[in-house]
Amino acid sequence: MVQTQTSPVRKIAFPILIALSVSHCLNDLLQSVISAAYPLLKTDLSLSFAQIGLITLVYQMSASVFQPITGLIFDKRPIAWSLPIGMTFSLVGIVSLAFATNLYWLMVSVFVVGIGSSVLHPEASRITFLASGGKRGLAQSLFQVGGNLGGSLGPLLVALLVAPFGRQYIAWFAVLALIAIWVMMPICRWYRSYLNHLKKRPMLAKVQTKRPLSAKMTAFAVGVLLVLIFSKYIYMASLTSYYTFYLIHKFGVTVQQSQIYLFVFLVATAAGTLTGGPIGDKVGRKFVIWISILGTAPFSMLMPHVGLFWTVILSFCVGFMLSSAFPAILLYAQELLPDKLGLISGLFFGFAFGIAGIASAVLGNMADDYGIEAVYNVCAFMPLLGLVAWFLPNLKKR
């Protein structure tokens, strides 16, 4: 692990980390409004499912593909006020979404909202790394759980505040964007102070960005981590997108009951996110990655063959285990390339979102062709790809 004992951040900056978590929560809440509003958009503008898919593709392009690009840009030219700049894009996009009157206007709106996400994830993850005071796992877990909370609150707020009154009420979410910008102000001041400190001590910056592995080994390790992200998010997509349909089809539960069982799974993902990072601080990232993904396989492979009660229990175990992996994977990658924090954060967030989006579409087609149970019989084997974690070098020893 790269040592940073001479870092200007000697202690974990909890106020900054809490502000980052709240910012992440509000950002992901605004992002989730798009998919939650699809039924309203489809009805208001008489959209086809193909057009809904096109809107999703445009959003994924800006929210996922652009993340490594924005991360690389801010790696080369760090800007203390990058977070409010990104949130301003989200604010403009949300207001535009509320009043769009045709497909092209909608696509421009979601594209602008996606740009806000492309700025926040790599930049906020970078600042989280810097503000950790060495406790990077704990810091990253705090940041990640904010996003989990925001993603689950968005659809609920759309159902309560928008659906009964009309799509124009989406514009009220601009208030949350303004609150997010206000929350980001102390983060920006802290980051500006950090950057000024490094400018005064250029040798300190060089020490903090020393890479632990050779270029060849670093590229290999990043490739292994991307395979692990691939396995994790394909299986997670099967649960977040189709778990309720699976429960209704196989066990005959009501829609309300299926939502409760989905909530149990989401609680597990939040708990796993909070625990994975701190455990990685103590025992090493590789161990957490290995256990989190490969350790999910027994639960995922058993789940299609048990009754309702054990399905709910196993889904909790799956959510807890798998969600603990991402903070460890991201931190491992950041420690491989401490001089490219934005690029790495953007690459892994963008790849995760992209895989989740593509997997949802592919699994939907599979469910149409072969049945919803086939999705879980096939996806149950994805965590076995966790075996590739064996090839990761142990950075904790270094």
Summary of the structure (lengths in Angstrom):
residues: 398
radius of gyration: 20.8
end to end distance: 5.5
largest distance: 65.3
contacts: 1482
relative contact order: 0.15
helix: 84%
strand: 0%
